[in-house]
Amino acid sequence: MPRNILISAGEASGDLYAALLVEDLRRIWPDAQFFGCTGPRMRRAGVETVVDAASLAVVGLVEVVSHIPRIYGEFRKLLAAARRSRPDLAILTDSPDFHLRLARKLHRQGIPVFYLVAPQVWAWRKGRLPGMRRTLRHVLCIFPFEEKFFRGHGLPATYIGHPLAGLVKPSLSRPEFFRKHRLPPGRPLITVLPGSRRGEAARHLAPVLDAVGRLYREQAASFILPASATAGVGFFRERIGGAPIQVIDGESWESIAHADLALAASGTVTVEAALLGTPMVTFYKVTTASWILGRMLVRAPFYSMVNLIAGRAVVPELMQSNLTGERLAAEAQRLLRDDGARAQMRADLAEVADRLACPSRRSEPMARAAAIIQDLMEGQLTHVS
């Protein structure tokens, strides 16, 4: 029975998923102690912090270069803690640049490594696969097409369902939410989601504000921006100027669920919007150098996870130079004016949401993940189907 578990997450979404997994593992092994790279949710779940996950939050292939010395220092700190504590197993969540290197070091110490939220090697950097085969005990996949891919490349993997499926829901009704934020009930609500990190949000704000201005001139609409904890309300209020956007603290699920349309930076928030059934226009922008390098490396038909899961273009994608205020406003206006297009998108998003549900239908994704880890660690299974 494991007594000491290293668990690590470098992103806000990974912090949530890892915290949920800790709760389910505690039900199986009540005496287990957890330590690692943590965000606020993992800390609330009782995981001892060796490294703060906020120190790893950097986006972009080129942008990360200047942060390498600091990130390497955090890597060494976490590895030293593993050497001291000798964990019975390690669970690494997302952030593959950091965690696949850590996996190799832990494997050499004889520590079984489980990977939660698979690296997207199906899209790029397939050269990572041989190393993953050598070092990972099992990959816990949250997207339905990943299990077949990894097993086809000789990696033990199981699709557990998406952790947000069944979890994402508003706590307030639409009338309650509108009353709380004094939103006119007769106007369409557009939720603005420029990114949870300050760097990505800053890159997106200029075209997003331009689009909001164009939309507001065309029709009376309400705009709301739920600020993430990592960016903060003040960050956005300082930058939106006179734009007709109400910035609120958190409440992202309510803001998305009750919106007629979301303008969403590509990422976890688009999956949340799909699960909530909210029509959206997606976008993303990085530095020019990162974009050029990424185009050379990435081999995927779409950029948005919603479209990848659907296997077709369900939501518009405005990437890099295509992200302009004019184009973003035009796509938004098309959806706002066309009831049939919005209805079709909602039907397509419902299909995506269904695919993200736990395949067993009898348990939650993290409970399934915990059971797989238990079976493999206690020797009950050598293969999980």
Buried (B, 14 or more C-beta within 10 A) or exposed (E): EBEBBBBBBBBBBBBBBBBBBBEBBBEBBEEBBBBBBBBBBBBEBEBBEBBBBBBBBBBBBBBBEEBEEEBEEBBEEBBEBBEEBEBBBBBBBBBBBBBBBBBBBBBEEEBBBBBBBBBBBBBBBEEBBEBBEEBBBBBBBBBBEBBEBBBEBEBBBBBBBBBBBBBBEBEBEBEEBBEEBEBEEEBBBBBBBBBBBBBBBBBBBBBBBBBBBBBBEEEEBBBBBBBBEBBBBEBBBEBBEEBBBBBBEEBBBBBBBBBBBBBBBBBBBBBBBBBBBBBBBBBBBBBEEBBEBBEEEEEEEBBBBBBBBBEEEBBBBBBBEBBBBEBBBBBBBEBBEEEEEBEEBEEBBEBBBEBBBBBEEEBBBBBBBBBBBBBBBEEEBEEBE
